[in-house]
Amino acid sequence: MVNTVSPDAISLIMANPSPDSSSSEFPEIVVQVLDLKLTGNSRFRFVANDGKMKLDGMFPSSLSNEVNSGNIQNLGLIRILDYTLNDIPLKNKKYLIVTKCEVVSPLLEAEIVDEVKNEETGILKKPKLDLEVNNMQGLGIVLKPKQEMFTKSAAQIVHEQTGNMAPSARMAMTRRVHPLVSLNPYQGNWTIKVRLTNKGNMRNYKNARGEGCVFNVELTDEDGTQIQATMFNESAKKFYDRFQLGKAYYISKGTLRVANKQFKTVQNDYEMTLNENSVVEEAIEEGTFIPETKFNFVPIDQLGPYVNNSELVDVIGVVQSVSPTMSIRRKSNNENIPKRDITIADESKKTVVVSLWNDLATTVGQELLDIADQSPVVAMKSLKVGDFQGVSLSALSRTVILVNPETSESKKLKSWYDSEGKGSPMASVGTGLSPSSKSGGRSLYADRVSLSYITSNPSFGEEKPVFFSTKGYISFIKPDQSMWYRACKTCNKKVTEAIGSGFWCEGCQKNDDECNLRYIMVAKVADASGEALLSFFNDQAETVVGCSAEELDKLKSQDGDGSSYQMKLKEATWVPHLFRVSVVPQEYNNEKRQRITVRTVAPVDYAAESRFLLEEIAKMKAS
């Protein structure tokens, strides 16, 4: 048996990444095995050495018996009969997978650094003393003396390392765990150890290819790197109950692809798909805990740029109102799903409506309804920003909602609200903004039309409501109309006087000693082209009138002749405003008419108004 390595063996392997082992021209490749170690799943890593170059390699599980029996050892020589050379693009290196080999020599006494043969025997010379090694340097030989640890087989090393450990710890020792940051779609087999930090609901879908179900999870490793994993149909049913929030898992045999930016929820360039053949094993040695949810809050007054953006946002706010549960019919399958709207505010003194769906509407939503009079603080993660009424928020299946969380942000917001915010006037964040298909927070100076354009087209809104922006002056507010209604303090729905005392809310199904007054008024608005009757709800009417409905009611009741009340309404007239309106047809007393409802109202920005008029003049000249 010749104890030597093949000349330039590593160079031969690099030059032939996928050789034909059955070919008669398959080269003679003998290398020395260095740094042999167990990596998991009965696989062993090693470093192939030819005296000049080294290459990271691996023995698959099919060769594990050769290693465990001691045939293949550290510092031993093997002849490679078949192999594959894999690329690792992110690390810019190659990896040798030995699929077939035979033992040439048991362990040598030293690592081969340069190959030198005896001219007569061809046997590699070995140093016996350090003095010999120094004297042989002149011949181009540099050998490292044998170390005691190399005399042990891999099986002995593994046994010593794991013999006294608990079964779960021994199981962990056999795994080669990859950090999430190292994964890419071009890798072969891998195993990750992650914590389940978010679990979405099971969702049903229907498309051209048929029906199915899907759910997503968010996984985090010990380095804090996150990745989203998706399961469809059979794999979704298989793993849905197995995945439990806060537990740790070993996961393997999944696939990766470049993340779809439109749907990704974590900061990772890749996303994972688990199929029926994927392996998900709970890490028993790791305890269960509810992971701390990390937030990156966006102030309510800064939500405009996120409208209709694929990026999800986190918000925190004080609950102002909670609606009763509504039933919404889904267009795709006519299924009725529960919905509940909550209104929150923050230190920017802006409010926004958050829509909760499905389980969130019936669980967290009901909890908020029960304690709404206590003005709870809610922290919400992963919300979609929409353009309803300018800016709105909508919860998704992956949304996380914490009620009165014990965080510094929550305590600071609650302290502000109790000391200052409760008595401060609040305005909707959508005020002055209009819906936009791409860029949230578009100015009301866009898509401007005149009132006559709206009133001269009675067909507007027959299929669905249409929206316009317009500028006008309130020319008349009828003082003897029913300008407000008694509203529930929790859900803002209309209440009736209860038998005995108090007020009954049909939506909340409860009595309350007090109620609020909320505007619902009609005013005549004029511009250069004509006039139209516009309907105003509470927030918009407060902006126009300049006071709340309760304050106006006090003026009306305290002033015997009503002069102060009428003067307040007169002060609101002939002030220019920008309006965003919705238009729908309605039938009243068998007569069809338009219902024009003000969705947002804002004061005129005269600089922007001047630019708008100059642009209109330029367009007229060009035409």
N, C-alpha and C positions, 0 to 999 in steps of 0.2 A: 504494500500500500504506500503510495507516494504522498508524503506530507507536504504539499505545496499548493499554492493558489495559482489560478490561470493568469497569465500575463494580460493586463488590461481587461480583466473580466467585467468591471463596471462600465467601461467604455463600450464593450460589446453589447451589454444590456441596454445602454442608453441609445445606441445606434439601431437596435432592433426591438422596439417596444412591444410588438406582437408577433413573435416568431412562430413558425410552423414546427412543432416539436416532433412531428412524424417525418420530417425531411431528413435526408441523409447528410445534409449540409448544416444541421443544427450544431452550433459551436460547442466546444468543451468549455464549460463555465464552472470553475471551482472557486468558492469564496470562503472566507472565514466568518464565523458567526460571532458578533459582539453584542453586548448589552441585551441579552435575551430576557424578556419579561412578559408576564401575563397581562393582557389588556382587557379581558372580558369576553363572554360568550365562547370560551374555550379557544381563544385565539392568542397568539404570541407575537409580540413585536421584536424586531432585532435590527442590527445594523450589519449590512453586508460589506466586507472589507477585502480588497485585493492587494493591500500593501501600499497602493498609491492613492486610491480614491475610496470613498465610503458612500453608501446609499441606504436610506431607511427602507425597511422591508417588513413583511408580515407573513407568518405561517397561518393558513386558515385552519378551521376546526378539524378538517380531515387529517391534518398532520399533528394534531395535539397529542395523540398517543405516542408518537415518536419523541416528542419533547418530554412528556410526563415519565416515559420509561427511561430517560437518560441517554437515548441514542444520539439525539441532537443536543449539544451542550454549548455553553459559552466557551469561546476560543476554539471550538471544533471546526472542522472543514466539511463542507457539503458540496456535492455536485448538483447543480440546478438542471433539471431535465425539462421543466416547463414553467413558464412564468407569464405574468402580465405586468406592464408598466403603466401605472395610472398617473394622470396629471391632477394636481391640486392648484387650480388657477389663483385662488386668493393668496396662497402662500408662495406661489411661483416656484414650486418644487415638484419632484416626481416621487412616486411611491412604488416599491417593488412588491408584488404579490407572488409568492412562490407556491405554485399549485402542485408541483411534483419534484422530488429531490431524493438523493441517496447520500448516506453518510460516507465520507471519505476517510475521516480521521477523528478520533475522540479529541478531547480538549488538549490544546498545546499549552506549553508553559508560559507563553507570552503572546501579546498582540503583535501581529506582523505589521511592521511599519514600512519595510522595503523588502523586496523579494531578492534573496541571494541564494544560489544553489551551489552545492559542492560539485566540482567539475566531474568527479568520478562517480559519485552515488546519486547526485541530484536531490539529496535530502536537505531539507532546510536546517541550517545550523541554529542552535539554541544557546543562549548565554547561560553559564552556570554561576558566574559571579559578576558583581558590578564591575570589577576590574577588567573582566573579559569583555564586557560590553563596551567599556571605554576604549580598549585596545582595538576593537573591531570597527570602530567608527571610521577609521581610515579606509576600510573596505566598503564603506557605503551602507553598513548595517547598523540600524538603531533598533534594539529590541527592548521591550518593557518587561521587567521581571514579573513572574507569576504572582498573583495575589490570592490570598486564601479564599476569598469569597467566590472566585471563579471556579473553584474545584467542586462547588455544589451544583447539582442539577436544578433545573427550573422547578421541578416538582418538590424538591427539598426546600427551596426558598419559599414557594407558595405555602407549603405546609407549615413552615416556621412562622410565617407572617399571619396565617389565619387560624392556626390550630386552636388557640385559646379564645377566639372571638365567638360572640353569639351568632346563631344562624343567620340573622338578618344582616349583621356586619360582614360575615363571610360572603354573603350574596353580593353585597355592595362592592367587596374587594375584587370580585370577578368581572366587574363591568368597567369598560373603558368609556367613561362619560365625556361627551363632547360639550363644550360651552356653546350656547346658542349663537354667539357672535361668529363662531367658526363655520357654521352650516352654510351650504350653498347647494343649488340644484345639481351640481356636477359630482357631488360626493357619492360614494357607494353606501355601504351600511354604516349606520351611526346609532348611538344611544344617547339620549339626553335625560337629565334629571331636573325636573321642573316642579314648580308649585302652581296649582290652579288658582289664579287670582281673579278670574271673572268667568261666569258661565251664562251664556244666553239661553233663551227659551227655545224649545223645539218649535219650528215654524213649518207649516205646510205651504207648498207652492204648486203652481200649475203653469206649464208652458207648452210649446209646440211638441216637445218630446214626451210629454205626459205629466203625471203628478208625482210628487215626492215630498220628502221632509228633509230638513237641514237644521243644524245648530252650530254655534261657534263657541270656542273657549279662548281665553287669553292665558298664556303660560309665561312664567317668570323663573329664570334660573338664579343661582346664588349670587351671580354678578349683577343682577338687576336688569339684565337684558330680557325683553319681552318679545313674544311672537304670537300671532293669531293662528289657531288651528280650526279647520272646518271639516265637518263630517256630513255626508249625504246618505239618505235612505237607510240601507241595512247597517252601515257602520254607525249612523246616527242613533239608530235604535239600540245597537250593541253597546255603545259607549256612554249614552246619555245618563243612565243611572250610575254607571261606574265612576264618572267624574263627579267629585264632590268638592265644593268650594273650600279652599284652605289646605287640602291634602297635597302631598308630594307624590310624584309618579316617575317611573322610568318609562320612557316612550321610545320605540324603535320601529323601523320598517314604515316610516311615513315618507311622503314625497314633498318636495319644496318647489315653489315657482315664484317668479317675481310678483310682488304684492300689487293688487289693483288699488291704486291710490283713491279711487272713488269709494271703496268700501273698507279700507284698512282702518283699524282703530288703535294700533300701537305703532311706535316708531321702529319699524324694521323693514328692510328692503325686500324681504321674502315673507311668504305666508306658507303654512303647512296644511296638507290634506291628509287625513287618516282614513284608510279604507278598511275592509273587513279583515285583511291580513296583517294590519298593523298590530303591534303589541303594546298594551298599556298595563303596567304593573304598579300597584301601589307600593311606595317606599315605606315599608312597615316601620323601619327604624326611625322615621321622621314623624313627629307628632302632628296632630291636626290643629290648626289655628285659623282664625278669621283674619285674612291679610289686611294690612293697613292700606286703605285706598288713597292713592296720591292724586291730588287735584292740581290743576293749573287754571285758576279762576280767571275768567274774563269779566270785567265790570259790565253791568247791563248797558250803560250808555256807550259802550264800545263794541256792541254786537253787530252794528250795521254792515261792516265789511265782510262778515261771515255769512250773510244771507245767501241761501242757495249754493253755498260752498260745500265741497266734499269734506272739509275739515270739521270735526266735531268739537264742541266746546264744553267747558265746565263752568258752572255758575253757582253762586251762593246768594241767598236772599231771604228776607223776612216775608212770610206768607201774609198777603193782604186779604185774599178771598179764595174760597174753594167752591167750585160748582158741584151740584149733584151729579151722579153718574148718568151719562147719556148713552143711548144705543145708536151706533153709527153703522150703516150698511156699507160693506165693502163692495166696490164696483166689480172687482175681479171675479168674485164667486158668490155675491149676494149674501155673504155671511155677516151677521150682526156682531159687532165687537163693542165692548164697553169703552167709554172715553170719559175723562174728567179733566176740567181746566182749573189750574191754579194760577193766581197772580202773585208775583213776588216783587220786592223792591230792595234796593241796596243804597249805599251811601251816596251814590250819584243822584239820588232822588228821582230815579226813573223806575218805571214798572214794566214788566213783560209778562205775557201769558204763556204758561207752559202746559202743553197737552200731554196727559198721561193716558196710556192705552193698555188694554187687556188686564193682566194681573196687577200692574202698577196702579191702574185706576181703581181696582177693587180692594187692594190691600193698603199700600202706602197712601193712596188717595183718600180712603175712608179714615185712616188714622189722622191725616191732616184735617179732614172735615170735622172730626170729633174735637180737635184741640185748636181749631182755627181762631177762636176768641182769645187764645193765649199768645198769638203772634209768634208761632214757632219759626226757627231758622232751619232752612233746608239747604244741603249741599248736594249738587247733582253733577254727575260725571257722564260725559258722552251724550250730549244733546245735539239734535239737528236744528239748525237755524233756518227758518222759513221766512216767507215774505207776507204772511197774512197780517193785515193791518200795518203794513210797513215792516215790522220785525216781530217774529214769534218763535217759540221754541217747542220742540216736539221730542218726547222720549222715544227711545228705541228699545229693542229687546235686551241690549247689552247695557242699558243705562243703569247706573247705580245711584240710589237716593238715600242719603243719611239725614235723619230728622234730629235736630238739636245735637249735632256732633260736638264732642269735647275737644275742640280745636281752638287755637288762638284767633283764627279768622271769625269763627262763629261767635266767640265771646265778645270780640270787638264790635261785630255788627249788631249783636243784641244790645250791647251797652249804648251804642249810638242811637238805636231805635227807641230805647226806653227814655233816653235823656233828650233827644232832639227830633228824631225821625218821625215819631208817632204824631207830632203836631205839625209837621211840615207838609206843604202841598206836594203831591206827587204827580208826575206826568208820564204818559206812556212813551216808551222809547221810540215808538213808531211815529210820534208826532213830528210832522215836517218831512217824513220819509214816505216813499211810495214803493209798492212792489216792483221788483225788477227781476228779470229772468236770470241775470248773471251777476251783476254788481249790486249788492245790497245797499240800502240807503241812498237810492237815487233821488235827486232833488225833485221837488214838486214843480220846478220850472220846466221839466221835460214833459212831453206829450200834452201840452196845454191846449184846451179847446174853450170855446165860448159857451155860455149858457144856451144860446139859441141853437147851437149845433146839437146839444143834447135834447132839448125840448122838441126840435123839429124832426126827430127820428124816433117815433114811438115804438119801432121794432127792436130797439136796443134791449138786450138782456133777455130775449125770449128763450134762448137755449141755456144760457148761464149768465150770471151777472157780469157786466162790463164795467171797467174802471176808467176814470178820466181825472185829470187835474184841471183846475180852473181857478181864476181869480175873481173875486167879487166883493160887494159890500152888502151887509145885512141892512135891508131897507126898512123892515118892519117886523116886530115880534108882537103877536096878538096877546095882550095882557090877560084876557079872561079864559085862555085855553088851559087845559090840564097839563101843566109844565113839568110835573114830577109825579113819582109814584112811591109808595111805601115799599121798601126793599129789605130783604133779609140781610142781616149784618154778616152772615157767613157766605151765602152763595149769590147774593144780589138779586134773587128772584122776587117776584111780587108776593107780598104777604097780605093776609086778611086779619081782621080783628077776631081774636079768639073769644070763645064764650067765657065770660067772667072778666078776664083781663089779659093783657099781653097780645102777641101777634103770632099767628100760625103760618108756618112755611110748609107748603106742600112738597117742595123739593127736598128739604132736609127732614121732613116729617117730625118737626118739633116746635114747641112754643118758645118764645123769647119775650122778655119784658120790654125790650126796646127794638126799634127798627131805624133804618136810614132812609133819607129822602134822596132819590136819584132822578136826574133830569131825563125827560123824554119829551122834547118840544119840537115844534115846527116853526121855521122862520122864512120870511121872504128874502131872497138874495138877488141882487141886481148887478149887471155889468153893462157895458156899452151896447150889447146886442139885445138885451131884454131881461126878463125876470123869471124866477122859478122858485117853487116851494121846496125847501130842503129839510130833511129830518135830522135832528141832532140827538145823540145819546149823551150820557152823563159826562164823560171826559171832554168830549168836544164842546158841549154846551158850557161847561165850566170855563173853558178857554175863551169862549165868545162873550159870555155874560160877565165874567170877571169875579165870580163868587160861587160858592157851592149852593146846591138846592136848599139846604137847611138854612143858610144865611139869608137867601132870598125869601124863604117862607117866613122868617122872623120879621123882615122888613114889611111884608104884606100883612102880617097879623098885628104888629105893633102900631102900624100907621093907620089911623082910623079912616082917613080919606084915600089912602093908597097912593099918595103923591110920591113918597120916597120909593115905593115899589116900581111905579111907572117911570120915575126918573132913572132908576137903575137900568131898566130895559132900554130907555131912550139913549142912555150913554153908550150902549152896545151897538147902536146903529151907525151907519156910515163910517165904519172903520174897515179898512181894506184887510182882507185875509186871503190866504191860499188854501184851497180845499182839495182833498182827494175824495172823490165820491164814487159810490157804486150805483148802478142803474138797473132796475128790473121793472117789468110791467106788473101791475096788479089790478084787480077788479073790485070796484066798490059801488054798491047799489046798481049792479048790472052795467056799470060804466068802466071802461078800461082807461087807466091812467098810468103815468110813470111814478115810480117811487124812487126818489133820489136821496140817498142816505150819505151823510158825511162820515167818512171813516177816519180821516185825520184833518187837522186844521193847524195852520202855522201863520205867524206874522210875515209880512212881506219883507224880504231882504232886498233893499233898494239897489244895492250894487249888482246883485244877481238879476234883478228885474231889468236894470238898464242894459246889461249884457244880452239878456233875452230879447229885448225890444230891438237892439241894434242888429242882432242876428236875423230877426224877422224882417227888418227893413232891407237888409242885404239880400235876403231871399226874394223879396218882392222886386227889388231892382234887377236881380239876375233873371227873373222870369218875365 
